[in-house]
Amino acid sequence: MKIARKIAGKLICWLAALAGAAALAGALPAPAADAPPPAAADPPAGQLLVASRAIQDPRFYHSVILLVRHDQSGAFGIVINHPLGERPLAALLAESGGKDAGPGKKGDDKSADAALPGAIPVYLGGPVQPQLGFVIHGSDYRRPETLAVAGGIALTASKALLRDIGRHKGPAKYLFALGYAGWGAGQLEAEIARHDWFTATADPALVFDADRETLWQTALDRRTREL
């Protein structure tokens, strides 16, 4: 797997073409300074999408998705309750490849990465490009490429964040996911209209601390849209 250097594209300026394959995606660029902000859509970023009982597609069965971005061009989210198991940090960094270090540092970084202790849980963030990695985390941690989602929740796609986790300098709470869920213009709105999805507030305790096995039912019980 190779590191993606940036994410840009058609789902608006923040998600268009994903540049190359990646175990860890590159920075999510902000809109150009002179570009008008995209009109927000309902539900807004920072909400949880909770799959209805009617969804039997195994890719989304009982899924709970953190909605990262949503506007008139489309939507982008990360499934937070489909665990894949644990992977050593050193292995994740080795598999990501790429060149995010400065000149002359690549060999040193590889040696340091291989020595990083510990393993972290890995989740399947969605069916789209599961070779891409994203870290959802608390707002206590921030890098230049970090994207604020809402309510004390942020998203960063950077190998440096994994290194910081291994060095105990990372966020207090985090969730590492491979892949994402994406919708084109009007698609999510149509699915919500036919009651495929309900919404709930993305309380950090729910996102990071709740039991993953019961998270779907817990989020469903907290829905803000009626069945």
Stockholm file with secondary structure:
# STOCKHOLM 1.0

chainA/1-227         MKIARKIAGKLICWLAALAGAAALAGALPAPAADAPPPAAADPPAGQLLVASRAIQDPRFYHSVILLVRHDQSGAFGIVINHPLGERPLAALLAESGGKDAGPGKKGDDKSADAALPGAIPVYLGGPVQPQLGFVIHGSDYRRPETLAVAGGIALTASKALLRDIGRHKGPAKYLFALGYAGWGAGQLEAEIARHDWFTATADPALVFDADRETLWQTALDRRTREL
#=GR chainA/1-227 SS CCCCCBEEETTSTTSEEECSCCSSCCBCCCCCTTSCCCCBCSSCTTEEEEECTTCCCTTTTTCEEEEEEEETTEEEEEECSCEEEEEEHHHHHHHHCCCCSCTTCHHHHHHHHHTCCCEEEEEECCSEEEEEEEEEEETTCCCTTCEEEETTEEEECCHHHHHHHHTTCSCSSEEEEEEEEEEETTHHHHHHHTTSEEEEECCHIIIIISCTTTHHHHHHHTCSSCC
#=GC SS_cons         CCCCCBEEETTSTTSEEECSCCSSCCBCCCCCTTSCCCCBCSSCTTEEEEECTTCCCTTTTTCEEEEEEEETTEEEEEECSCEEEEEEHHHHHHHHCCCCSCTTCHHHHHHHHHTCCCEEEEEECCSEEEEEEEEEEETTCCCTTCEEEETTEEEECCHHHHHHHHTTCSCSSEEEEEEEEEEETTHHHHHHHTTSEEEEECCHIIIIISCTTTHHHHHHHTCSSCC
//
